Amino acid sequence: MRVEPQQLKAFMLDAGLIKEIQFNEALERAEKQDKRVEEILVNEGIIKQDDLIKLKAYILGIPYVALEEEIVDPEILKIIPEPIAKTHNIVSFRKKGNNLEVAMLDPEDLQTIEFIKKKADLRILPRLTNDKSIKNVLSQYQESLQKEFGKIIKKSADGIKIISKEKGLEGKKNELEKQAREFSIVKIIDTLLKHAILQRASDVHIEPMKKEVLVRYRIDGILRDAMVLPIATKLGIAARIKVLSNLKIDEHRLPQDGRFKIETENYKYSCRVSILPVFDGEKIVIRFLSETAEGFTLEELGMQGETLERVHRALKKPVGMILITGPTGSGKTTTLYSMMEILNEPAVNISTVEDPVEYRMPRINQTQVNPKIGLTFASGLRSLLRQDPNILMVGEIRDEETASLAINAALTGHLVLSTLHTNSAAGAIPRLMDMKVEPFLLSSTLNLILAQRLVRKLTEEKKPYKLSQEEVENLSKYCNLKEIEKILIQEKILKNEQNLQSINFYRPFLGKKTPEGYKGRIGIFETIVMSETIKCLIQKSASSDEIQERARTEGMRLMIEDGFVKAAQGITSLEEVFRVIIE
């Protein structure tokens, strides 16, 4: 079932979808790049993928189906295993008697159809569909699994016995070890972790309360309740996680930190565990760090225009310091790794000192901080300087000693990347001065300060609206709307004669598939580049407000302004921007 290029060309010209010269040029590029002409046409935006699929369906005589809103029976869905469905973009959606209708993107994938036919022992009726339809049906595998997880956890939790408090320490330890290996507790932890990963959670919080155990997931930076477990599971869950993390099973009075790994065919995660004694028992937080996730480009992180150019210029400098600032959970480490990905070339030696090493990167020498044995950021950095590095990454500047060493490293011919906890880019300078860094050293070494926050991204389905006069007046209390209008004119979002009320902003659409209306996150940024005038201000120990005001006159765009641009582009909502900006 293959559509030949000339056959495709004839039908496209007949349908008025393309000009002959466009097709011929695309075909020439496809032959040079060893790709199919359809790929070139779609990738370059010459034709929409939906139009191409509908045309192929017409040429091949295969029905086209739209499944964007289709809810598939879980029993029919399971006929094609999830890994096969995901790998080959093929899903089963309807069954009548011995006939199974399957929707697919690639009509040439006859091998997969043959495999499903043999496995299911059914007559396969292929249908062509689009990307959105495939994604909609694939997401339903997770929904059916989630329902199963709830049943498994409830069933497993019902059979757990409460460990008696009256037993001696040794007896209690043995009981805990026994319960940690009980099938029901093992099943609860396994399914709970798998469920969290399917939900795209970055952290799992297991919190003992008076009469129950509350489980919460952090998804896209927001904590939300996931499930409630019986109080009888409290000690067993803590014991099981301690066994996995190689921690002391009978220690309940002191905090403990550990880690373990989860590996399946589909994913590989390193899990960081923190256990803290609280009034009703021990609170457990598990953070998921993907070992298979690919790095983000700076564009994927959300950098655009002047911000992107400033960062690229700073990364090309062989010496100096680049600082990334923001509160905990604002994506600073991810930005550092993206920068190192750009700098990671055979000609340079990159060394890091981190707490913890969140992602493994090939060809980069990563050192894990361990204060228990005296390996701090400062001592690690001091040792790294003897390793002949070109580029140094210090996970965080926390104290005077680390700040002093990092500045000296930047002075002595190294490019230093690091993070700092401040609320704005300009706030990083007084913060370093508080750490006893001399102003003249700061002005000599700093190349760029980047401040950032993470905002949730709207899904493709979103509701447009225009700002009312009341909303404009309310917004003007928090930001300079005239400056924002100028920036939107520069970005060609607003025309000269228009104002903020002339354009569409967007709110989340709360659908069955997206109950929050958001999925994924993106950064909003502000950058300060060290110009001669800003260096002079630093040497005079100017305040952060004075430095920011000068940077504004030199073209700096504030985070709130970057957020407005992304809101006007439909990437996020104004509510989300103000949620992360207003302290």
C-alpha positions in Angstrom: 0.0 0.0 0.0 2.5 2.6 -1.2 1.7 5.9 -2.8 4.4 6.7 -5.5 5.7 10.3 -5.7 4.3 10.9 -9.2 0.9 9.5 -8.2 0.9 11.8 -5.1 2.0 14.7 -7.3 -0.9 14.2 -9.8 -3.6 14.1 -7.0 -2.1 17.1 -5.1 -2.1 19.2 -8.3 -5.6 18.1 -9.1 -6.8 19.0 -5.6 -5.0 22.4 -5.8 -2.9 21.7 -2.7 0.4 22.5 -4.3 2.2 24.0 -7.3 4.2 21.8 -9.6 7.4 23.7 -9.0 7.0 23.4 -5.2 6.6 19.6 -5.5 9.6 19.2 -7.8 11.8 21.2 -5.5 10.7 19.2 -2.5 11.3 15.9 -4.4 14.8 17.0 -5.2 15.5 17.9 -1.5 14.0 14.6 -0.4 16.3 12.6 -2.7 19.4 14.5 -1.4 18.4 14.0 2.2 17.3 10.3 1.6 13.8 11.1 2.9 10.3 10.6 1.5 8.9 13.6 -0.3 5.9 13.6 2.0 8.2 14.3 5.0 9.7 17.3 3.3 6.3 18.7 2.3 5.0 18.4 5.9 8.2 19.5 7.7 8.5 22.6 5.6 4.8 23.5 6.0 4.0 23.3 2.3 1.1 21.0 3.1 -0.7 20.1 6.3 -0.3 16.6 7.6 -4.1 16.1 7.9 -4.5 17.0 4.2 -1.7 14.6 3.2 -3.2 11.7 5.2 -6.7 12.3 3.8 -5.3 12.4 0.2 -3.4 9.2 0.8 -6.5 7.6 2.1 -8.4 8.6 -1.0 -5.6 7.4 -3.4 -5.3 4.0 -1.6 -9.0 3.5 -1.1 -8.6 3.2 2.7 -11.2 5.0 4.9 -10.0 8.0 6.9 -11.2 8.2 10.5 -11.0 11.1 13.0 -10.6 9.8 16.6 -9.7 13.1 18.5 -12.8 12.7 20.7 -13.3 8.9 20.5 -13.4 7.0 23.8 -12.3 3.4 23.1 -13.4 0.3 25.1 -10.4 -0.7 27.2 -10.8 -4.4 26.1 -10.6 -3.4 22.5 -7.6 -1.1 23.2 -5.7 -3.9 24.9 -5.8 -6.1 21.7 -2.7 -4.1 20.5 -0.1 -4.0 23.3 0.8 -0.4 24.4 4.5 -0.7 23.3 3.5 -1.8 19.8 0.9 0.9 19.6 3.3 3.6 20.6 6.2 2.4 18.5 4.2 2.0 15.3 1.5 4.6 15.8 -1.3 2.1 15.4 -4.3 1.6 17.6 -7.4 -0.7 17.7 -10.6 1.3 18.2 -13.6 -0.8 17.0 -14.5 -4.6 16.9 -17.5 -6.1 15.2 -17.6 -9.9 15.2 -14.3 -11.2 13.8 -13.4 -7.8 12.3 -11.0 -5.4 14.1 -10.7 -1.8 12.9 -7.2 -0.3 13.4 -6.2 3.3 12.9 -2.7 4.1 11.7 -0.5 6.8 10.3 1.7 4.8 7.9 -0.2 2.7 5.3 3.0 1.0 4.3 3.5 -0.7 7.7 2.2 -4.1 6.6 4.4 -6.0 9.0 2.7 -4.6 12.0 -0.8 -5.4 10.6 0.3 -9.0 9.9 1.7 -9.2 13.5 -1.6 -8.0 15.0 -3.6 -10.4 12.7 -1.6 -13.4 14.0 -1.6 -12.3 17.6 -5.3 -11.4 17.8 -6.6 -14.0 15.3 -8.9 -11.4 13.8 -9.6 -9.9 10.4 -7.8 -6.5 10.4 -9.4 -3.5 8.7 -6.9 -0.7 8.4 -7.9 2.9 8.6 -5.8 6.1 8.2 -5.9 8.8 10.8 -4.0 11.9 12.1 -1.5 12.6 14.9 -4.1 14.0 17.3 -6.3 10.9 16.9 -3.4 8.6 17.7 -2.3 10.7 20.7 -5.9 10.7 22.0 -6.2 6.9 21.9 -2.7 6.3 23.2 -3.5 8.4 26.3 -6.3 6.0 27.1 -3.9 3.2 27.8 -2.7 5.3 30.8 -6.3 5.9 31.9 -7.2 2.2 31.9 -3.9 1.5 33.8 -4.8 4.2 36.4 -8.1 2.5 37.1 -6.4 -0.8 37.6 -3.8 0.8 39.9 -6.5 2.1 42.2 -8.0 -1.4 42.5 -4.7 -3.1 43.0 -3.6 -0.7 45.7 -6.9 -0.9 47.6 -7.0 -4.7 47.4 -3.3 -4.9 48.6 -3.9 -2.4 51.4 -6.8 -4.3 52.8 -4.7 -7.3 53.8 -2.0 -5.5 55.8 -1.7 -6.0 59.5 -0.8 -3.1 61.9 2.5 -3.7 63.7 2.2 -3.7 67.4 3.9 -0.8 69.3 4.4 -3.0 72.3 7.1 -5.2 70.7 10.7 -4.7 71.6 13.1 -2.9 69.3 14.6 -6.1 67.8 11.2 -7.7 67.4 9.8 -4.5 65.8 12.8 -4.4 63.4 12.2 -8.0 62.3 8.5 -7.3 61.8 9.3 -4.2 59.7 11.8 -6.2 57.5 9.2 -8.9 57.1 6.4 -6.4 56.2 8.8 -4.6 53.8 9.0 -7.8 51.8 5.3 -8.7 52.0 3.7 -9.1 48.6 0.9 -6.5 49.3 3.4 -3.7 50.4 5.7 -4.5 47.4 2.7 -4.3 45.1 1.5 -1.0 46.5 4.9 0.6 46.1 5.5 -0.8 42.6 2.1 0.3 41.3 2.3 3.7 43.1 5.6 4.5 41.5 4.5 3.3 38.1 1.3 5.4 38.4 3.3 8.5 39.3 5.6 8.1 36.3 2.6 7.7 33.9 1.1 10.9 35.4 4.4 12.7 34.6 5.0 13.5 38.3 8.4 14.9 39.2 7.9 14.1 43.0 5.8 11.8 45.1 4.9 13.0 48.7 3.8 10.2 51.1 2.4 11.9 54.2 1.2 10.1 57.3 -1.8 11.7 59.0 -3.8 10.8 62.1 -6.2 8.3 60.4 -4.8 7.8 56.9 -1.7 8.1 54.6 -2.0 10.9 52.0 -0.2 10.5 48.6 0.4 13.6 46.5 2.1 14.1 43.2 3.9 17.2 41.9 2.9 17.6 38.2 4.1 20.6 36.3 5.2 22.2 39.5 1.8 21.9 41.3 1.2 19.5 44.1 -2.1 17.6 43.8 -3.7 14.8 45.8 -3.3 11.4 44.1 -4.8 8.8 46.6 -5.4 8.1 50.2 -4.1 4.8 51.8 -5.2 3.1 55.0 -3.2 4.0 58.1 -2.2 0.3 58.3 0.1 0.8 55.4 2.2 3.6 57.1 5.0 1.5 58.6 5.2 -1.0 55.8 5.5 1.7 53.1 8.3 3.5 55.0 10.1 0.2 55.6 9.8 -0.9 51.9 11.2 2.5 50.7 14.1 2.3 53.3 14.9 -1.2 52.0 15.0 0.0 48.4 17.1 3.0 49.3 19.5 1.0 51.6 18.6 3.1 54.7 18.3 2.1 58.4 14.9 0.4 58.6 14.6 0.9 62.4 15.6 4.6 62.5 12.5 6.7 63.0 13.9 9.7 64.9 16.5 11.1 62.4 16.1 12.3 58.8 17.6 10.0 56.2 18.5 10.4 52.5 19.0 7.7 49.9 18.3 6.7 46.3 17.3 3.7 44.2 16.6 3.0 40.5 13.5 1.9 38.5 14.1 0.3 35.1 11.6 -1.2 32.6 11.6 -1.6 28.9 9.9 1.8 28.5 11.7 4.0 31.0 14.7 4.3 33.4 14.6 6.6 36.5 16.9 7.4 39.3 14.8 8.1 42.5 16.1 10.4 45.2 14.5 9.7 48.6 14.2 12.0 51.6 12.7 10.7 54.8 11.8 13.2 57.6 10.2 12.4 61.0 6.9 14.3 61.5 4.3 14.2 64.2 2.3 11.2 62.8 5.3 9.2 61.6 7.7 9.7 58.7 7.1 11.9 55.6 8.7 10.5 52.5 9.5 12.5 49.3 10.6 10.6 46.2 12.0 12.7 43.3 12.1 11.1 39.8 15.1 11.9 37.6 14.9 10.4 34.2 18.0 8.7 32.9 16.8 8.4 29.4 15.4 11.9 28.9 17.2 13.9 26.1 18.5 17.4 26.9 16.5 20.4 25.9 17.7 23.1 23.5 17.6 26.7 24.7 14.7 27.3 22.3 12.8 24.4 23.8 13.4 25.9 27.3 11.6 29.0 26.0 14.4 31.4 25.1 13.6 33.7 22.2 15.0 36.7 20.4 17.4 38.9 22.3 17.5 36.6 25.4 18.7 33.7 23.2 21.3 35.8 21.4 22.7 37.1 24.7 23.0 33.6 26.1 24.7 32.3 22.9 27.2 35.3 23.0 28.0 34.6 26.6 28.6 30.9 25.9 31.1 31.7 23.2 33.4 33.6 25.7 36.2 31.3 26.9 36.4 32.9 30.3 34.2 34.5 32.9 31.0 33.6 34.8 27.4 32.9 33.8 25.0 32.9 36.7 21.4 31.4 36.6 19.1 32.7 39.4 15.7 31.9 40.7 13.9 30.1 43.5 14.0 26.3 44.1 12.1 24.4 41.4 12.5 27.2 38.7 14.5 25.0 36.3 18.0 26.4 36.9 19.7 23.0 36.8 17.9 22.1 33.5 19.1 25.3 31.9 22.7 24.6 33.2 22.6 21.2 31.5 21.3 22.6 28.3 24.2 25.1 28.3 26.7 22.3 28.9 25.2 20.3 26.1 26.1 23.2 23.7 29.6 23.6 25.2 30.3 19.8 25.3 32.9 19.4 22.4 35.9 17.1 22.2 38.3 20.1 22.4 37.2 21.1 25.9 37.4 19.5 29.4 34.2 20.1 31.4 34.0 19.3 35.1 31.2 19.7 37.5 30.5 19.6 41.2 26.8 19.0 42.0 24.4 18.2 44.8 23.0 15.9 43.6 24.2 14.7 40.1 20.7 14.9 38.5 21.5 13.7 35.0 24.4 11.8 33.6 26.1 13.5 30.7 28.7 11.7 28.4 32.2 13.3 28.3 31.5 15.5 31.3 33.3 14.7 34.6 30.5 15.0 37.3 31.4 15.0 41.0 28.7 14.4 43.7 28.9 16.6 46.8 29.1 14.5 50.1 29.4 16.8 53.2 29.5 13.7 55.5 33.1 12.9 54.3 34.1 16.6 53.8 33.4 16.8 50.1 31.6 20.2 49.9 31.1 22.5 46.9 34.2 24.5 48.0 36.5 21.5 48.5 35.3 19.8 45.3 35.8 23.0 43.3 39.3 23.5 44.8 40.2 19.9 43.7 38.6 20.4 40.2 40.9 23.3 39.5 43.8 20.9 39.6 42.2 18.8 36.9 43.0 21.3 34.0 39.3 22.1 33.2 38.3 24.6 30.5 34.7 24.9 31.8 33.5 24.4 35.4 29.9 24.0 36.5 29.2 24.6 40.2 25.7 23.3 41.1 25.1 26.2 43.5 27.0 29.1 45.2 25.9 28.7 48.8 28.6 30.3 50.9 31.5 32.8 50.9 34.2 30.1 50.2 32.4 28.7 47.2 31.7 32.2 45.8 35.4 33.2 46.3 36.7 30.1 44.5 34.2 30.4 41.6 35.1 34.1 41.1 38.9 33.2 41.2 38.3 30.3 38.7 36.6 32.8 36.3 39.5 35.2 36.8 42.2 32.6 36.0 41.0 31.6 32.6 38.0 29.3 33.1 34.4 29.6 32.0 32.3 29.1 35.2 28.6 28.2 35.1 26.6 28.3 38.4 23.3 29.0 40.1 22.2 31.4 42.9 19.0 31.7 44.9 17.7 35.2 44.1 14.4 36.6 42.9 15.7 38.7 40.0 18.8 38.9 37.7 19.9 42.3 39.3 19.5 40.8 42.8 22.4 38.4 42.2 25.0 41.2 42.5 24.1 42.4 46.0 23.8 38.7 47.0 27.4 38.0 45.9 28.5 41.2 47.7 26.9 39.9 50.9 29.1 36.8 50.4 32.1 39.2 50.7 32.9 39.1 46.9 34.7 42.4 46.1 32.8 44.6 43.6 35.8 45.0 41.3 36.1 41.2 41.0 32.5 40.9 40.1 32.7 43.5 37.4 35.8 41.7 36.0 34.3 38.2 35.9 30.5 38.3 35.3 29.5 37.8 31.7 25.8 37.2 32.0 23.1 36.9 34.7 20.0 35.0 33.7 16.9 34.9 36.0 14.1 32.5 35.3 10.7 31.0 36.4 8.7 28.1 35.0 5.1 28.6 33.8 2.7 25.8 32.8 1.9 25.6 29.0 -1.6 25.7 27.8 -2.8 22.6 25.8 -3.8 23.0 22.2 -7.4 23.4 23.2 -7.7 26.8 24.9 -10.2 29.6 25.2 -9.4 33.0 23.7 -10.6 36.2 25.4 -9.9 39.9 25.3 -8.9 41.9 28.4 -11.6 44.1 29.9 -11.0 47.7 31.1 -11.2 46.5 34.7 -8.6 43.7 34.0 -6.2 46.2 32.4 -6.5 48.5 35.4 -5.8 45.6 37.7 -2.7 44.5 35.7 -1.3 48.0 35.7 -0.8 47.8 39.5 1.8 45.1 38.9 3.6 46.1 35.7 4.2 48.9 33.2 1.6 48.2 30.5 3.0 50.9 28.1 6.4 49.1 28.1 4.6 45.8 27.5 2.7 47.3 24.5 6.0 48.5 23.0 7.5 45.0 23.3 4.4 43.4 21.7 4.7 45.9 18.8 8.4 44.9 18.5 7.3 41.2 18.4 4.7 42.1 15.7 1.9 40.9 17.9 0.4 44.4 18.3 0.1 47.0 15.5 1.1 50.6 16.3 -2.4 51.9 16.7 -3.5 48.9 18.9 -3.4 48.3 22.7 -3.6 45.3 24.9 -7.4 45.1 24.6 -7.1 44.6 20.8 -5.5 41.1 21.0 -6.5 37.7 22.2 -5.1 36.2 25.4 -6.0 32.6 26.4 -7.4 30.7 29.3 -7.1 26.9 29.9 -9.8 24.7 28.4 -10.9 22.2 31.0 -11.6 19.0 29.1 -11.8 15.3 30.0 -8.2 14.7 28.7 -6.9 17.9 30.3 -8.7 18.6 33.6 -6.3 21.4 34.4 -6.0 22.8 30.8 -2.2 22.8 31.1 0.5 20.3 30.1 4.2 20.7 30.4 6.2 23.8 31.4 8.3 26.5 29.7 10.7 29.2 31.0 10.2 32.9 31.2 13.5 34.8 31.5 15.3 38.1 32.1 19.0 38.7 31.3 21.6 41.2 32.4 24.8 41.6 30.2 27.8 43.2 31.8 28.2 46.5 29.8 30.8 49.1 30.8 28.1 51.3 32.5 26.8 48.3 34.6 30.4 47.4 35.5 30.8 51.0 36.8 27.6 50.7 38.9 28.8 47.4 40.4 32.2 49.0 41.4 30.2 51.8 43.1 28.2 49.0 45.0 25.0 50.2 43.5 21.6 48.7 44.6 19.8 46.0 42.6 17.1 48.6 41.6 19.8 51.0 40.1 21.4 48.1 38.2 18.1 46.9 36.9 17.1 50.4 35.8 20.3 50.8 33.9 19.9 47.3 32.3 16.4 48.3 31.2 17.7 51.3 29.3 20.2 48.9 27.6 17.4 46.6 26.3 16.8 44.2 29.2 13.4 42.6 29.1 11.8 41.7 32.5 10.5 38.2 33.2 6.9 39.6 33.5 7.3 41.1 30.0 8.7 37.8 28.6 5.6 36.2 30.2 3.3 38.7 28.5 4.8 37.8 25.1 4.3 34.1 25.7 0.7 34.7 26.9 -0.1 36.8 23.8 1.4 33.9 21.7 -1.0 31.5 23.3 1.8 29.5 25.0 0.7 30.2 28.6 -2.0 32.3 30.4 -1.6 35.6 32.1 -2.9 34.0 35.4 0.0 31.5 35.2 2.6 34.3 34.6 1.4 36.3 37.6 1.3 33.2 39.7 5.0 32.6 39.4 6.1 36.3 39.3 4.2 38.0 42.1 6.0 37.3 45.4 
